[in-house]
Amino acid sequence: ETVAYSEENNLFADMADTLDNTLDKLEKRLKSAAGMISSESFRSAFAIAYPMLDATGDVIMAWMLLWRAQTARNAMDSKNRAFYEGKIHAARFFFDTIVPVTMGKLDAVPAGENPAVSIDENSF
């Protein structure tokens, strides 16, 4: 809904597009992990739990910041203009600096057998 609103109103469309792409990538990785849970490589699904949780938090934060930026843009006529400009700058910062790292985390999550769980116990 937030992405659609941005696209319909041409409001922060670049951030909305980035959020949409990041969400698609997260969804694909989560579906892959869900498939691993019911297979012989179920341990790999648990090994990627932390990076997936981290990426999920970043996507949720990106969504909230985009929503806040939209709300701030609609309230710019108020006497608290500087406060609302700060909300927009915070969203821009997050999308320019944190979301690319999140995309990298999602790219780094193995889609198949995770090397962390395939190490023989005697290797330690």
Jmol script that loads the backbone (N, CA, C; Angstrom):
load data "model"
ATOM      1  N   GLU A   1       0.826  -1.188   0.000  1.00  0.00           N
ATOM      2  CA  GLU A   1       0.000   0.000   0.000  1.00  0.00           C
ATOM      3  C   GLU A   1       0.875   1.258   0.000  1.00  0.00           C
ATOM      4  N   THR A   2       1.930   1.262   0.799  1.00  0.00           N
ATOM      5  CA  THR A   2       2.826   2.409   0.867  1.00  0.00           C
ATOM      6  C   THR A   2       3.559   2.600  -0.451  1.00  0.00           C
ATOM      7  N   VAL A   3       4.013   1.496  -1.040  1.00  0.00           N
ATOM      8  CA  VAL A   3       4.710   1.558  -2.334  1.00  0.00           C
ATOM      9  C   VAL A   3       3.749   2.039  -3.409  1.00  0.00           C
ATOM     10  N   ALA A   4       2.553   1.498  -3.437  1.00  0.00           N
ATOM     11  CA  ALA A   4       1.557   1.892  -4.436  1.00  0.00           C
ATOM     12  C   ALA A   4       1.222   3.373  -4.304  1.00  0.00           C
ATOM     13  N   TYR A   5       1.095   3.867  -3.074  1.00  0.00           N
ATOM     14  CA  TYR A   5       0.793   5.277  -2.854  1.00  0.00           C
ATOM     15  C   TYR A   5       1.898   6.156  -3.437  1.00  0.00           C
ATOM     16  N   SER A   6       3.150   5.755  -3.197  1.00  0.00           N
ATOM     17  CA  SER A   6       4.277   6.525  -3.733  1.00  0.00           C
ATOM     18  C   SER A   6       4.269   6.542  -5.250  1.00  0.00           C
ATOM     19  N   GLU A   7       3.987   5.395  -5.842  1.00  0.00           N
ATOM     20  CA  GLU A   7       3.977   5.312  -7.296  1.00  0.00           C
ATOM     21  C   GLU A   7       2.816   6.111  -7.895  1.00  0.00           C
ATOM     22  N   GLU A   8       1.645   6.027  -7.281  1.00  0.00           N
ATOM     23  CA  GLU A   8       0.464   6.742  -7.786  1.00  0.00           C
ATOM     24  C   GLU A   8       0.643   8.259  -7.690  1.00  0.00           C
ATOM     25  N   ASN A   9       1.280   8.722  -6.630  1.00  0.00           N
ATOM     26  CA  ASN A   9       1.421  10.159  -6.396  1.00  0.00           C
ATOM     27  C   ASN A   9       2.789  10.699  -6.783  1.00  0.00           C
ATOM     28  N   ASN A  10       3.600   9.857  -7.415  1.00  0.00           N
ATOM     29  CA  ASN A  10       4.958  10.240  -7.807  1.00  0.00           C
ATOM     30  C   ASN A  10       5.686  10.892  -6.637  1.00  0.00           C
ATOM     31  N   LEU A  11       5.574  10.261  -5.481  1.00  0.00           N
ATOM     32  CA  LEU A  11       6.123  10.763  -4.231  1.00  0.00           C
ATOM     33  C   LEU A  11       7.159   9.776  -3.720  1.00  0.00           C
ATOM     34  N   PHE A  12       8.425  10.143  -3.784  1.00  0.00           N
ATOM     35  CA  PHE A  12       9.519   9.263  -3.380  1.00  0.00           C
ATOM     36  C   PHE A  12       9.488   7.955  -4.161  1.00  0.00           C
ATOM     37  N   ALA A  13       9.225   8.052  -5.449  1.00  0.00           N
ATOM     38  CA  ALA A  13       9.100   6.860  -6.295  1.00  0.00           C
ATOM     39  C   ALA A  13      10.387   6.045  -6.315  1.00  0.00           C
ATOM     40  N   ASP A  14      11.539   6.706  -6.244  1.00  0.00           N
ATOM     41  CA  ASP A  14      12.803   5.964  -6.241  1.00  0.00           C
ATOM     42  C   ASP A  14      12.931   5.099  -4.995  1.00  0.00           C
ATOM     43  N   MET A  15      12.558   5.636  -3.846  1.00  0.00           N
ATOM     44  CA  MET A  15      12.620   4.844  -2.611  1.00  0.00           C
ATOM     45  C   MET A  15      11.577   3.734  -2.648  1.00  0.00           C
ATOM     46  N   ALA A  16      10.405   4.015  -3.187  1.00  0.00           N
ATOM     47  CA  ALA A  16       9.362   2.989  -3.289  1.00  0.00           C
ATOM     48  C   ALA A  16       9.811   1.849  -4.184  1.00  0.00           C
ATOM     49  N   ASP A  17      10.468   2.174  -5.284  1.00  0.00           N
ATOM     50  CA  ASP A  17      10.968   1.153  -6.197  1.00  0.00           C
ATOM     51  C   ASP A  17      12.052   0.309  -5.523  1.00  0.00           C
ATOM     52  N   THR A  18      12.942   0.960  -4.799  1.00  0.00           N
ATOM     53  CA  THR A  18      13.991   0.243  -4.071  1.00  0.00           C
ATOM     54  C   THR A  18      13.389  -0.681  -3.018  1.00  0.00           C
ATOM     55  N   LEU A  19      12.396  -0.191  -2.294  1.00  0.00           N
ATOM     56  CA  LEU A  19      11.727  -1.018  -1.291  1.00  0.00           C
ATOM     57  C   LEU A  19      11.054  -2.222  -1.944  1.00  0.00           C
ATOM     58  N   ASP A  20      10.398  -2.000  -3.047  1.00  0.00           N
ATOM     59  CA  ASP A  20       9.723  -3.079  -3.761  1.00  0.00           C
ATOM     60  C   ASP A  20      10.724  -4.150  -4.204  1.00  0.00           C
ATOM     61  N   ASN A  21      11.859  -3.732  -4.757  1.00  0.00           N
ATOM     62  CA  ASN A  21      12.890  -4.684  -5.196  1.00  0.00           C
ATOM     63  C   ASN A  21      13.495  -5.453  -4.028  1.00  0.00           C
ATOM     64  N   THR A  22      13.737  -4.749  -2.933  1.00  0.00           N
ATOM     65  CA  THR A  22      14.308  -5.396  -1.748  1.00  0.00           C
ATOM     66  C   THR A  22      13.322  -6.390  -1.163  1.00  0.00           C
ATOM     67  N   LEU A  23      12.073  -6.018  -1.123  1.00  0.00           N
ATOM     68  CA  LEU A  23      11.038  -6.914  -0.609  1.00  0.00           C
ATOM     69  C   LEU A  23      10.903  -8.162  -1.477  1.00  0.00           C
ATOM     70  N   ASP A  24      10.981  -8.000  -2.792  1.00  0.00           N
ATOM     71  CA  ASP A  24      10.930  -9.156  -3.696  1.00  0.00           C
ATOM     72  C   ASP A  24      12.082 -10.112  -3.434  1.00  0.00           C
ATOM     73  N   LYS A  25      13.283  -9.547  -3.261  1.00  0.00           N
ATOM     74  CA  LYS A  25      14.449 -10.392  -3.009  1.00  0.00           C
ATOM     75  C   LYS A  25      14.327 -11.108  -1.667  1.00  0.00           C
ATOM     76  N   LEU A  26      13.846 -10.405  -0.647  1.00  0.00           N
ATOM     77  CA  LEU A  26      13.641 -11.017   0.662  1.00  0.00           C
ATOM     78  C   LEU A  26      12.632 -12.157   0.563  1.00  0.00           C
ATOM     79  N   GLU A  27      11.544 -11.917  -0.140  1.00  0.00           N
ATOM     80  CA  GLU A  27      10.508 -12.936  -0.280  1.00  0.00           C
ATOM     81  C   GLU A  27      11.060 -14.186  -0.966  1.00  0.00           C
ATOM     82  N   LYS A  28      11.861 -14.018  -1.998  1.00  0.00           N
ATOM     83  CA  LYS A  28      12.453 -15.171  -2.697  1.00  0.00           C
ATOM     84  C   LYS A  28      13.367 -15.965  -1.768  1.00  0.00           C
ATOM     85  N   ARG A  29      14.167 -15.251  -0.993  1.00  0.00           N
ATOM     86  CA  ARG A  29      15.071 -15.936  -0.060  1.00  0.00           C
ATOM     87  C   ARG A  29      14.293 -16.662   1.032  1.00  0.00           C
ATOM     88  N   LEU A  30      13.230 -16.052   1.527  1.00  0.00           N
ATOM     89  CA  LEU A  30      12.419 -16.699   2.564  1.00  0.00           C
ATOM     90  C   LEU A  30      11.713 -17.936   2.026  1.00  0.00           C
ATOM     91  N   LYS A  31      11.231 -17.878   0.795  1.00  0.00           N
ATOM     92  CA  LYS A  31      10.598 -19.054   0.182  1.00  0.00           C
ATOM     93  C   LYS A  31      11.610 -20.173   0.005  1.00  0.00           C
ATOM     94  N   SER A  32      12.819 -19.810  -0.376  1.00  0.00           N
ATOM     95  CA  SER A  32      13.880 -20.800  -0.519  1.00  0.00           C
ATOM     96  C   SER A  32      14.188 -21.445   0.832  1.00  0.00           C
ATOM     97  N   ALA A  33      14.273 -20.627   1.874  1.00  0.00           N
ATOM     98  CA  ALA A  33      14.540 -21.147   3.220  1.00  0.00           C
ATOM     99  C   ALA A  33      13.397 -22.041   3.694  1.00  0.00           C
ATOM    100  N   ALA A  34      12.178 -21.661   3.384  1.00  0.00           N
ATOM    101  CA  ALA A  34      11.022 -22.485   3.777  1.00  0.00           C
ATOM    102  C   ALA A  34      11.078 -23.848   3.092  1.00  0.00           C
ATOM    103  N   GLY A  35      11.534 -23.856   1.855  1.00  0.00           N
ATOM    104  CA  GLY A  35      11.689 -25.130   1.144  1.00  0.00           C
ATOM    105  C   GLY A  35      12.777 -25.985   1.749  1.00  0.00           C
ATOM    106  N   MET A  36      13.831 -25.363   2.254  1.00  0.00           N
ATOM    107  CA  MET A  36      14.929 -26.113   2.875  1.00  0.00           C
ATOM    108  C   MET A  36      14.499 -26.778   4.177  1.00  0.00           C
ATOM    109  N   ILE A  37      13.570 -26.179   4.880  1.00  0.00           N
ATOM    110  CA  ILE A  37      13.160 -26.708   6.179  1.00  0.00           C
ATOM    111  C   ILE A  37      12.602 -28.125   6.052  1.00  0.00           C
ATOM    112  N   SER A  38      11.905 -28.402   4.973  1.00  0.00           N
ATOM    113  CA  SER A  38      11.308 -29.726   4.795  1.00  0.00           C
ATOM    114  C   SER A  38      12.187 -30.658   3.952  1.00  0.00           C
ATOM    115  N   SER A  39      13.465 -30.322   3.815  1.00  0.00           N
ATOM    116  CA  SER A  39      14.366 -31.168   3.031  1.00  0.00           C
ATOM    117  C   SER A  39      15.505 -31.671   3.916  1.00  0.00           C
ATOM    118  N   GLU A  40      16.421 -32.396   3.293  1.00  0.00           N
ATOM    119  CA  GLU A  40      17.573 -32.898   4.036  1.00  0.00           C
ATOM    120  C   GLU A  40      18.524 -31.781   4.460  1.00  0.00           C
ATOM    121  N   SER A  41      18.436 -30.650   3.815  1.00  0.00           N
ATOM    122  CA  SER A  41      19.320 -29.534   4.175  1.00  0.00           C
ATOM    123  C   SER A  41      18.632 -28.560   5.133  1.00  0.00           C
ATOM    124  N   PHE A  42      17.798 -29.090   6.025  1.00  0.00           N
ATOM    125  CA  PHE A  42      17.055 -28.238   6.960  1.00  0.00           C
ATOM    126  C   PHE A  42      17.982 -27.440   7.878  1.00  0.00           C
ATOM    127  N   ARG A  43      19.168 -27.985   8.166  1.00  0.00           N
ATOM    128  CA  ARG A  43      20.099 -27.251   9.030  1.00  0.00           C
ATOM    129  C   ARG A  43      20.533 -25.940   8.375  1.00  0.00           C
ATOM    130  N   SER A  44      20.614 -25.941   7.066  1.00  0.00           N
ATOM    131  CA  SER A  44      21.000 -24.718   6.352  1.00  0.00           C
ATOM    132  C   SER A  44      19.978 -23.609   6.562  1.00  0.00           C
ATOM    133  N   ALA A  45      18.711 -23.989   6.646  1.00  0.00           N
ATOM    134  CA  ALA A  45      17.663 -22.987   6.880  1.00  0.00           C
ATOM    135  C   ALA A  45      17.869 -22.316   8.231  1.00  0.00           C
ATOM    136  N   PHE A  46      18.274 -23.096   9.216  1.00  0.00           N
ATOM    137  CA  PHE A  46      18.514 -22.514  10.536  1.00  0.00           C
ATOM    138  C   PHE A  46      19.805 -21.696  10.553  1.00  0.00           C
ATOM    139  N   ALA A  47      20.786 -22.071   9.747  1.00  0.00           N
ATOM    140  CA  ALA A  47      22.060 -21.346   9.697  1.00  0.00           C
ATOM    141  C   ALA A  47      21.902 -19.947   9.103  1.00  0.00           C
ATOM    142  N   ILE A  48      20.882 -19.739   8.286  1.00  0.00           N
ATOM    143  CA  ILE A  48      20.677 -18.419   7.679  1.00  0.00           C
ATOM    144  C   ILE A  48      19.628 -17.599   8.430  1.00  0.00           C
ATOM    145  N   ALA A  49      19.190 -18.105   9.566  1.00  0.00           N
ATOM    146  CA  ALA A  49      18.132 -17.415  10.315  1.00  0.00           C
ATOM    147  C   ALA A  49      18.549 -16.003  10.720  1.00  0.00           C
ATOM    148  N   TYR A  50      19.770 -15.844  11.224  1.00  0.00           N
ATOM    149  CA  TYR A  50      20.179 -14.512  11.683  1.00  0.00           C
ATOM    150  C   TYR A  50      20.256 -13.496  10.542  1.00  0.00           C
ATOM    151  N   PRO A  51      20.953 -13.796   9.438  1.00  0.00           N
ATOM    152  CA  PRO A  51      20.982 -12.788   8.368  1.00  0.00           C
ATOM    153  C   PRO A  51      19.594 -12.500   7.788  1.00  0.00           C
ATOM    154  N   MET A  52      18.722 -13.497   7.771  1.00  0.00           N
ATOM    155  CA  MET A  52      17.372 -13.266   7.262  1.00  0.00           C
ATOM    156  C   MET A  52      16.578 -12.389   8.227  1.00  0.00           C
ATOM    157  N   LEU A  53      16.754 -12.607   9.505  1.00  0.00           N
ATOM    158  CA  LEU A  53      16.086 -11.765  10.503  1.00  0.00           C
ATOM    159  C   LEU A  53      16.600 -10.331  10.406  1.00  0.00           C
ATOM    160  N   ASP A  54      17.893 -10.190  10.241  1.00  0.00           N
ATOM    161  CA  ASP A  54      18.503  -8.874  10.097  1.00  0.00           C
ATOM    162  C   ASP A  54      17.951  -8.150   8.864  1.00  0.00           C
ATOM    163  N   ALA A  55      17.894  -8.846   7.743  1.00  0.00           N
ATOM    164  CA  ALA A  55      17.379  -8.249   6.504  1.00  0.00           C
ATOM    165  C   ALA A  55      15.893  -7.917   6.622  1.00  0.00           C
ATOM    166  N   THR A  56      15.144  -8.775   7.299  1.00  0.00           N
ATOM    167  CA  THR A  56      13.712  -8.519   7.489  1.00  0.00           C
ATOM    168  C   THR A  56      13.512  -7.237   8.301  1.00  0.00           C
ATOM    169  N   GLY A  57      14.305  -7.056   9.329  1.00  0.00           N
ATOM    170  CA  GLY A  57      14.225  -5.830  10.126  1.00  0.00           C
ATOM    171  C   GLY A  57      14.540  -4.591   9.302  1.00  0.00           C
ATOM    172  N   ASP A  58      15.546  -4.708   8.424  1.00  0.00           N
ATOM    173  CA  ASP A  58      15.895  -3.572   7.569  1.00  0.00           C
ATOM    174  C   ASP A  58      14.763  -3.237   6.606  1.00  0.00           C
ATOM    175  N   VAL A  59      14.118  -4.253   6.061  1.00  0.00           N
ATOM    176  CA  VAL A  59      13.013  -4.017   5.121  1.00  0.00           C
ATOM    177  C   VAL A  59      11.836  -3.367   5.846  1.00  0.00           C
ATOM    178  N   ILE A  60      11.548  -3.832   7.035  1.00  0.00           N
ATOM    179  CA  ILE A  60      10.454  -3.233   7.813  1.00  0.00           C
ATOM    180  C   ILE A  60      10.779  -1.775   8.141  1.00  0.00           C
ATOM    181  N   MET A  61      12.026  -1.518   8.513  1.00  0.00           N
ATOM    182  CA  MET A  61      12.429  -0.140   8.826  1.00  0.00           C
ATOM    183  C   MET A  61      12.349   0.736   7.583  1.00  0.00           C
ATOM    184  N   ALA A  62      12.758   0.210   6.439  1.00  0.00           N
ATOM    185  CA  ALA A  62      12.672   0.973   5.190  1.00  0.00           C
ATOM    186  C   ALA A  62      11.216   1.329   4.889  1.00  0.00           C
ATOM    187  N   TRP A  63      10.325   0.365   5.074  1.00  0.00           N
ATOM    188  CA  TRP A  63       8.901   0.627   4.842  1.00  0.00           C
ATOM    189  C   TRP A  63       8.393   1.726   5.777  1.00  0.00           C
ATOM    190  N   MET A  64       8.768   1.626   7.063  1.00  0.00           N
ATOM    191  CA  MET A  64       8.291   2.624   8.022  1.00  0.00           C
ATOM    192  C   MET A  64       8.841   4.012   7.694  1.00  0.00           C
ATOM    193  N   LEU A  65      10.106   4.077   7.295  1.00  0.00           N
ATOM    194  CA  LEU A  65      10.690   5.372   6.956  1.00  0.00           C
ATOM    195  C   LEU A  65      10.076   5.963   5.696  1.00  0.00           C
ATOM    196  N   LEU A  66       9.750   5.116   4.717  1.00  0.00           N
ATOM    197  CA  LEU A  66       9.066   5.608   3.519  1.00  0.00           C
ATOM    198  C   LEU A  66       7.691   6.149   3.887  1.00  0.00           C
ATOM    199  N   TRP A  67       6.979   5.425   4.714  1.00  0.00           N
ATOM    200  CA  TRP A  67       5.653   5.874   5.162  1.00  0.00           C
ATOM    201  C   TRP A  67       5.768   7.209   5.907  1.00  0.00           C
ATOM    202  N   ARG A  68       6.775   7.318   6.775  1.00  0.00           N
ATOM    203  CA  ARG A  68       6.978   8.570   7.516  1.00  0.00           C
ATOM    204  C   ARG A  68       7.317   9.721   6.569  1.00  0.00           C
ATOM    205  N   ALA A  69       8.123   9.442   5.555  1.00  0.00           N
ATOM    206  CA  ALA A  69       8.482  10.486   4.584  1.00  0.00           C
ATOM    207  C   ALA A  69       7.248  10.952   3.825  1.00  0.00           C
ATOM    208  N   GLN A  70       6.376  10.018   3.465  1.00  0.00           N
ATOM    209  CA  GLN A  70       5.136  10.390   2.781  1.00  0.00           C
ATOM    210  C   GLN A  70       4.277  11.267   3.681  1.00  0.00           C
ATOM    211  N   THR A  71       4.155  10.869   4.925  1.00  0.00           N
ATOM    212  CA  THR A  71       3.363  11.637   5.886  1.00  0.00           C
ATOM    213  C   THR A  71       3.977  13.021   6.091  1.00  0.00           C
ATOM    214  N   ALA A  72       5.300  13.066   6.177  1.00  0.00           N
ATOM    215  CA  ALA A  72       5.990  14.341   6.369  1.00  0.00           C
ATOM    216  C   ALA A  72       5.776  15.268   5.169  1.00  0.00           C
ATOM    217  N   ARG A  73       5.859  14.711   3.961  1.00  0.00           N
ATOM    218  CA  ARG A  73       5.679  15.530   2.756  1.00  0.00           C
ATOM    219  C   ARG A  73       4.279  16.152   2.753  1.00  0.00           C
ATOM    220  N   ASN A  74       3.292  15.398   3.203  1.00  0.00           N
ATOM    221  CA  ASN A  74       1.919  15.905   3.230  1.00  0.00           C
ATOM    222  C   ASN A  74       1.700  16.933   4.338  1.00  0.00           C
ATOM    223  N   ALA A  75       2.608  16.994   5.309  1.00  0.00           N
ATOM    224  CA  ALA A  75       2.452  17.929   6.433  1.00  0.00           C
ATOM    225  C   ALA A  75       3.421  19.106   6.354  1.00  0.00           C
ATOM    226  N   MET A  76       4.077  19.291   5.239  1.00  0.00           N
ATOM    227  CA  MET A  76       5.117  20.319   5.108  1.00  0.00           C
ATOM    228  C   MET A  76       4.615  21.740   5.313  1.00  0.00           C
ATOM    229  N   ASP A  77       3.358  21.984   5.175  1.00  0.00           N
ATOM    230  CA  ASP A  77       2.837  23.340   5.321  1.00  0.00           C
ATOM    231  C   ASP A  77       2.726  23.771   6.778  1.00  0.00           C
ATOM    232  N   SER A  78       2.964  22.848   7.678  1.00  0.00           N
ATOM    233  CA  SER A  78       2.785  23.180   9.091  1.00  0.00           C
ATOM    234  C   SER A  78       3.964  23.991   9.624  1.00  0.00           C
ATOM    235  N   LYS A  79       3.835  24.424  10.855  1.00  0.00           N
ATOM    236  CA  LYS A  79       4.888  25.230  11.475  1.00  0.00           C
ATOM    237  C   LYS A  79       6.113  24.400  11.854  1.00  0.00           C
ATOM    238  N   ASN A  80       5.999  23.094  11.805  1.00  0.00           N
ATOM    239  CA  ASN A  80       7.095  22.198  12.160  1.00  0.00           C
ATOM    240  C   ASN A  80       7.830  21.687  10.927  1.00  0.00           C
ATOM    241  N   ARG A  81       8.038  22.530   9.977  1.00  0.00           N
ATOM    242  CA  ARG A  81       8.643  22.150   8.692  1.00  0.00           C
ATOM    243  C   ARG A  81       9.998  21.464   8.868  1.00  0.00           C
ATOM    244  N   ALA A  82      10.852  21.992   9.723  1.00  0.00           N
ATOM    245  CA  ALA A  82      12.188  21.425   9.928  1.00  0.00           C
ATOM    246  C   ALA A  82      12.094  19.988  10.445  1.00  0.00           C
ATOM    247  N   PHE A  83      11.155  19.734  11.346  1.00  0.00           N
ATOM    248  CA  PHE A  83      10.950  18.386  11.870  1.00  0.00           C
ATOM    249  C   PHE A  83      10.586  17.424  10.740  1.00  0.00           C
ATOM    250  N   TYR A  84       9.675  17.826   9.891  1.00  0.00           N
ATOM    251  CA  TYR A  84       9.232  16.966   8.798  1.00  0.00           C
ATOM    252  C   TYR A  84      10.318  16.790   7.733  1.00  0.00           C
ATOM    253  N   GLU A  85      11.106  17.825   7.507  1.00  0.00           N
ATOM    254  CA  GLU A  85      12.235  17.685   6.579  1.00  0.00           C
ATOM    255  C   GLU A  85      13.236  16.667   7.117  1.00  0.00           C
ATOM    256  N   GLY A  86      13.384  16.641   8.430  1.00  0.00           N
ATOM    257  CA  GLY A  86      14.259  15.655   9.066  1.00  0.00           C
ATOM    258  C   GLY A  86      13.794  14.233   8.812  1.00  0.00           C
ATOM    259  N   LYS A  87      12.492  14.019   8.823  1.00  0.00           N
ATOM    260  CA  LYS A  87      11.936  12.688   8.540  1.00  0.00           C
ATOM    261  C   LYS A  87      12.272  12.256   7.118  1.00  0.00           C
ATOM    262  N   ILE A  88      12.178  13.187   6.200  1.00  0.00           N
ATOM    263  CA  ILE A  88      12.478  12.876   4.795  1.00  0.00           C
ATOM    264  C   ILE A  88      13.970  12.584   4.627  1.00  0.00           C
ATOM    265  N   HIS A  89      14.810  13.377   5.280  1.00  0.00           N
ATOM    266  CA  HIS A  89      16.257  13.148   5.182  1.00  0.00           C
ATOM    267  C   HIS A  89      16.648  11.814   5.827  1.00  0.00           C
ATOM    268  N   ALA A  90      15.999  11.455   6.925  1.00  0.00           N
ATOM    269  CA  ALA A  90      16.285  10.166   7.576  1.00  0.00           C
ATOM    270  C   ALA A  90      15.949   9.012   6.642  1.00  0.00           C
ATOM    271  N   ALA A  91      14.819   9.107   5.961  1.00  0.00           N
ATOM    272  CA  ALA A  91      14.432   8.067   5.008  1.00  0.00           C
ATOM    273  C   ALA A  91      15.434   7.993   3.863  1.00  0.00           C
ATOM    274  N   ARG A  92      15.811   9.131   3.335  1.00  0.00           N
ATOM    275  CA  ARG A  92      16.775   9.177   2.228  1.00  0.00           C
ATOM    276  C   ARG A  92      18.103   8.552   2.659  1.00  0.00           C
ATOM    277  N   PHE A  93      18.567   8.899   3.860  1.00  0.00           N
ATOM    278  CA  PHE A  93      19.810   8.329   4.380  1.00  0.00           C
ATOM    279  C   PHE A  93      19.724   6.808   4.453  1.00  0.00           C
ATOM    280  N   PHE A  94      18.642   6.307   5.024  1.00  0.00           N
ATOM    281  CA  PHE A  94      18.482   4.859   5.185  1.00  0.00           C
ATOM    282  C   PHE A  94      18.463   4.161   3.831  1.00  0.00           C
ATOM    283  N   PHE A  95      17.735   4.721   2.889  1.00  0.00           N
ATOM    284  CA  PHE A  95      17.638   4.100   1.567  1.00  0.00           C
ATOM    285  C   PHE A  95      18.956   4.182   0.801  1.00  0.00           C
ATOM    286  N   ASP A  96      19.731   5.234   1.031  1.00  0.00           N
ATOM    287  CA  ASP A  96      20.995   5.402   0.313  1.00  0.00           C
ATOM    288  C   ASP A  96      22.150   4.634   0.939  1.00  0.00           C
ATOM    289  N   THR A  97      22.079   4.350   2.238  1.00  0.00           N
ATOM    290  CA  THR A  97      23.221   3.730   2.909  1.00  0.00           C
ATOM    291  C   THR A  97      22.953   2.338   3.481  1.00  0.00           C
ATOM    292  N   ILE A  98      21.794   2.102   4.033  1.00  0.00           N
ATOM    293  CA  ILE A  98      21.510   0.825   4.700  1.00  0.00           C
ATOM    294  C   ILE A  98      20.897  -0.195   3.747  1.00  0.00           C
ATOM    295  N   VAL A  99      19.948   0.231   2.930  1.00  0.00           N
ATOM    296  CA  VAL A  99      19.264  -0.714   2.037  1.00  0.00           C
ATOM    297  C   VAL A  99      20.224  -1.385   1.051  1.00  0.00           C
ATOM    298  N   PRO A 100      21.213  -0.692   0.486  1.00  0.00           N
ATOM    299  CA  PRO A 100      22.170  -1.407  -0.378  1.00  0.00           C
ATOM    300  C   PRO A 100      22.934  -2.504   0.378  1.00  0.00           C
ATOM    301  N   VAL A 101      23.241  -2.271   1.645  1.00  0.00           N
ATOM    302  CA  VAL A 101      23.899  -3.296   2.462  1.00  0.00           C
ATOM    303  C   VAL A 101      22.950  -4.476   2.669  1.00  0.00           C
ATOM    304  N   THR A 102      21.690  -4.191   2.883  1.00  0.00           N
ATOM    305  CA  THR A 102      20.689  -5.242   3.044  1.00  0.00           C
ATOM    306  C   THR A 102      20.599  -6.099   1.784  1.00  0.00           C
ATOM    307  N   MET A 103      20.619  -5.445   0.635  1.00  0.00           N
ATOM    308  CA  MET A 103      20.601  -6.204  -0.628  1.00  0.00           C
ATOM    309  C   MET A 103      21.821  -7.111  -0.713  1.00  0.00           C
ATOM    310  N   GLY A 104      22.960  -6.621  -0.286  1.00  0.00           N
ATOM    311  CA  GLY A 104      24.170  -7.439  -0.265  1.00  0.00           C
ATOM    312  C   GLY A 104      24.048  -8.615   0.680  1.00  0.00           C
ATOM    313  N   LYS A 105      23.446  -8.393   1.843  1.00  0.00           N
ATOM    314  CA  LYS A 105      23.221  -9.493   2.791  1.00  0.00           C
ATOM    315  C   LYS A 105      22.342 -10.563   2.157  1.00  0.00           C
ATOM    316  N   LEU A 106      21.298 -10.122   1.467  1.00  0.00           N
ATOM    317  CA  LEU A 106      20.397 -11.081   0.836  1.00  0.00           C
ATOM    318  C   LEU A 106      21.100 -11.838  -0.291  1.00  0.00           C
ATOM    319  N   ASP A 107      21.990 -11.167  -1.004  1.00  0.00           N
ATOM    320  CA  ASP A 107      22.766 -11.840  -2.056  1.00  0.00           C
ATOM    321  C   ASP A 107      23.724 -12.862  -1.454  1.00  0.00           C
ATOM    322  N   ALA A 108      24.219 -12.577  -0.251  1.00  0.00           N
ATOM    323  CA  ALA A 108      25.200 -13.450   0.381  1.00  0.00           C
ATOM    324  C   ALA A 108      24.585 -14.678   1.046  1.00  0.00           C
ATOM    325  N   VAL A 109      23.288 -14.675   1.271  1.00  0.00           N
ATOM    326  CA  VAL A 109      22.639 -15.822   1.905  1.00  0.00           C
ATOM    327  C   VAL A 109      22.646 -16.991   0.926  1.00  0.00           C
ATOM    328  N   PRO A 110      23.261 -18.108   1.308  1.00  0.00           N
ATOM    329  CA  PRO A 110      23.303 -19.244   0.382  1.00  0.00           C
ATOM    330  C   PRO A 110      21.905 -19.784   0.090  1.00  0.00           C
ATOM    331  N   ALA A 111      21.664 -20.113  -1.159  1.00  0.00           N
ATOM    332  CA  ALA A 111      20.351 -20.632  -1.564  1.00  0.00           C
ATOM    333  C   ALA A 111      20.268 -22.137  -1.341  1.00  0.00           C
ATOM    334  N   GLY A 112      21.394 -22.789  -1.219  1.00  0.00           N
ATOM    335  CA  GLY A 112      21.400 -24.238  -1.033  1.00  0.00           C
ATOM    336  C   GLY A 112      22.059 -24.625   0.268  1.00  0.00           C
ATOM    337  N   GLU A 113      22.853 -25.672   0.205  1.00  0.00           N
ATOM    338  CA  GLU A 113      23.559 -26.165   1.385  1.00  0.00           C
ATOM    339  C   GLU A 113      24.510 -25.091   1.903  1.00  0.00           C
ATOM    340  N   ASN A 114      24.426 -24.816   3.176  1.00  0.00           N
ATOM    341  CA  ASN A 114      25.243 -23.791   3.803  1.00  0.00           C
ATOM    342  C   ASN A 114      26.556 -24.414   4.285  1.00  0.00           C
ATOM    343  N   PRO A 115      27.690 -23.849   3.889  1.00  0.00           N
ATOM    344  CA  PRO A 115      28.973 -24.409   4.323  1.00  0.00           C
ATOM    345  C   PRO A 115      29.115 -24.491   5.841  1.00  0.00           C
ATOM    346  N   ALA A 116      28.451 -23.633   6.565  1.00  0.00           N
ATOM    347  CA  ALA A 116      28.557 -23.633   8.029  1.00  0.00           C
ATOM    348  C   ALA A 116      28.033 -24.924   8.635  1.00  0.00           C
ATOM    349  N   VAL A 117      27.096 -25.581   7.994  1.00  0.00           N
ATOM    350  CA  VAL A 117      26.539 -26.811   8.555  1.00  0.00           C
ATOM    351  C   VAL A 117      27.121 -28.067   7.905  1.00  0.00           C
ATOM    352  N   SER A 118      27.945 -27.904   6.869  1.00  0.00           N
ATOM    353  CA  SER A 118      28.518 -29.068   6.220  1.00  0.00           C
ATOM    354  C   SER A 118      29.918 -29.392   6.715  1.00  0.00           C
ATOM    355  N   ILE A 119      30.437 -28.598   7.667  1.00  0.00           N
ATOM    356  CA  ILE A 119      31.747 -28.871   8.238  1.00  0.00           C
ATOM    357  C   ILE A 119      31.653 -30.108   9.119  1.00  0.00           C
ATOM    358  N   ASP A 120      32.568 -31.025   8.926  1.00  0.00           N
ATOM    359  CA  ASP A 120      32.602 -32.228   9.742  1.00  0.00           C
ATOM    360  C   ASP A 120      32.936 -31.869  11.185  1.00  0.00           C
ATOM    361  N   GLU A 121      32.331 -32.545  12.102  1.00  0.00           N
ATOM    362  CA  GLU A 121      32.540 -32.253  13.518  1.00  0.00           C
ATOM    363  C   GLU A 121      34.000 -32.397  13.923  1.00  0.00           C
ATOM    364  N   ASN A 122      34.717 -33.313  13.298  1.00  0.00           N
ATOM    365  CA  ASN A 122      36.128 -33.538  13.619  1.00  0.00           C
ATOM    366  C   ASN A 122      37.019 -32.413  13.096  1.00  0.00           C
ATOM    367  N   SER A 123      36.469 -31.524  12.289  1.00  0.00           N
ATOM    368  CA  SER A 123      37.258 -30.408  11.751  1.00  0.00           C
ATOM    369  C   SER A 123      37.567 -29.369  12.809  1.00  0.00           C
ATOM    370  N   PHE A 124      36.886 -29.463  13.916  1.00  0.00           N
ATOM    371  CA  PHE A 124      37.121 -28.513  14.990  1.00  0.00           C
ATOM    372  C   PHE A 124      38.150 -29.073  15.899  1.00  0.00           C
TER     373      PHE A 124
END
end "model"
wireframe off; spacefill off
backbone 0.3
color backbone group
